[in-house]
Amino acid sequence: MSDTTTTTEAASPGTQAPEQSGRRLRLPGRDRSPGGSQLFRNAYALMLNTGISAVLGLGFWLAAARYYSESAVGQGSAAIAAMKFLAGLTAVTLTGALARFIPVAGRRTGRLIFRTYAGSSLIVALAAGVFLMTLDVWGPSYRFLHGPLNGLGFMVAVVAWNLLTLQDGVLTGLRSAPWVPVGNTVFSTVKLGLLVAFAVAIPTTGVFVSWVAAIATSVVPLGWLVFRRLVPRHVKATAEHAKPPTLKEIGRFLAGDYTGSLFSLAVVYLVPVIIASQVSSEDNAYFYITTTIGGTTNLLAINMGASLNV
């Protein structure tokens, strides 16, 4: 009797063919589970954000070169580099920590975000104060930051950039990364418009001021969205299986992650500050624009890693 006949008899009325116990292999790109789809949605959104920021960022520096002097571009880019470095003292690591612990924070999500914002803002403000007290060491490109008003403005800028950076980690941890390119597109577009508008009014500091003033257009509305909409929705969705982290768990994560982040911080953010302190403002303008464009590709891998972390 053939195998076909045997199979037919086995499946005759009154009997059921045994269910196969083997499992199909699923390629990552075809995974339709909630976790898999969220992973790729977040990753694609973050990488889209990098692409948009790169294009609009290039437009910003091309406009700066068109409407401002080499010295003004050099001073503005030096201040931006220092702002990013000082904010990165906490933001580089805490962004990853937020993406790591928000998914399991449950009812403590709001407090975790608020305390991270407050603590990191205090630390970077103190760091900015130390930097301002040692301006003479950092060369002529930073001279325009002298004075109480300019110094206070710079300190506010450091805190604001710190919050903007942390906000990306918050949105990623809340599995709402598609809002990241929205916020950064608004920020990049507004700062480009302000750059052109300030060219006549404040030709010396317009590059830096336009960058800082635009931060509020992203931090304020998305901050409202996070605390009023996204956090309550996240708490409700994860209430049954949330396991809020202990201070020991957070400390263990930060101990390892911060050590590695310091090296990244030194390479990506400290080098431009050192260069700005060693060369003229005119030369720094050319260097900073080049290193900004080249460093954009590094963000693609970082953003994919953030999504995997969540």
Secondary structure, DSSP 4 states (H G I P E B T S, - for coil): --HHHHHHHHTSTT--PPPP-------GGG--SHHHHHHHHHHHHHHHHHHHHHHHHHHHHHHHHHHS-HHHHHHHHHHHHHHHHHHHHHHHHHHHHHHHHHHHHGGGHHHHHHHHHHHHHHHHHHHHHHHHHTGGGG-GGGGGG-SHHHHHHHHHHHHHHHHHHHHHHHHHHTT-TTHHHHHHHHHHHHHHHHHHHHHHH-TTTHHHHHHHHTTHHHHHHHHHHIIIIIHHHHHHHHTTT--PPPHHHHHHHHHHHHHHHHHHHIIIIIHHHHHHHHS-HHHHHHHHHHHHHHHHHHHHHHHHHHHHH-
